[in-house]
């Protein structure tokens, strides 16, 4: 396995986790934070549904490989974990603001 193939895989994960040009374009067009957050959550939800469909296809014996199914599941898992970390950071920031004396 070469370094370039690893870099390509990492770039693909970054794009699927919200580091894609769509997010940058949305931010450039004046999209609100709520819209950007909702779009990211919808993308994570879509990855979860893709993983579910891949699992169902594998179980039914349809023409899909175990490799593709595992990639879909891991992509969905990783994107969900990142989304949860973003959620945790947002809650932490909110709590910090609420503790700030006025």
N, C-alpha and C positions, 0 to 999 in steps of 0.2 A: 504494500500500500504506500503510495507516494504522498508527499506533503500536499501536492496540488489537489489530489482527490479528497483529502481530509478537509482542506480549505473550502472546496466546493460543497462538501456536506455541511460544514459549519455555516456557510453563507445561506444555504437552503433553509436551515433551521432558523437562522436569524430572520429571514424573510417571512417564514410562516409564523413567527412569534411577534410580529408587529414591527419589525425593522425593515419594512418594505416601503417602496416608493409611494404606495397608496396612502399610507399614514402621513408621509411627508407632504404629499399633495393636499390632503385634507387639512392639515395644519396650516399650509400656505394659503388656503382659500378662506381662512378665517373661521374654520369649524370650531365649535366650542369644545371644551374639554369633555363635556358629557357626551357629545356626538362621537368624539374620538374613542372614548372609553367604551361606548356602546358598540361601535364598529369592531373594536378589538374583541369584545366579549362574543359578538356574533361570529367572528372568525374562529374563535376557540370552540364555540358550540358547533360550528360546521365541521371542524376537525374531529370532534367527538362523534358526530353522526357518521362521518366517513369511516372512522374506526369501527363503529358498530356495524355498518354495512359490510365492511371487509370481513369482520368476524362471522357474520351471518353467511356470507358467500362461502367462506372456508368450511363452515360447519355443514352447509348444504351440499358440499362437494362440487361447487361451481368452479369454473376455470379461473382460479386465482391461486397465487403461490403463498406459502407460509411466510416467505420473506417479505412480500408486499404487505401482507396483513400485519406482521410485526412492526414494519416501518410505520404504518398508519396508526397503530396502537401507541407506539413510543412517541410519535409526533404529537398525538393528542394528549398523552400523559405529560410530556414536557411543556406543552403550551398551557395546560391547566395548572401545572405547578408554578409557572411564571406568572400567570394571572393571579393565583393565590398570593404570591409574594407581593405583587403590585397592590392587591387589596390590603394586605397586612401593613404595607408602608403607608397607604392612604389613611388607614385607621390610626396608625401611630402618629401621623402628622396632625390629624384631626384632634386627637386627644391632647397633643402638645399645645395646639392652638387654644383648646378649651381650658387648659391649665394656666395659660398666660394671664397674669393679673392685669386688670385694666386701671 
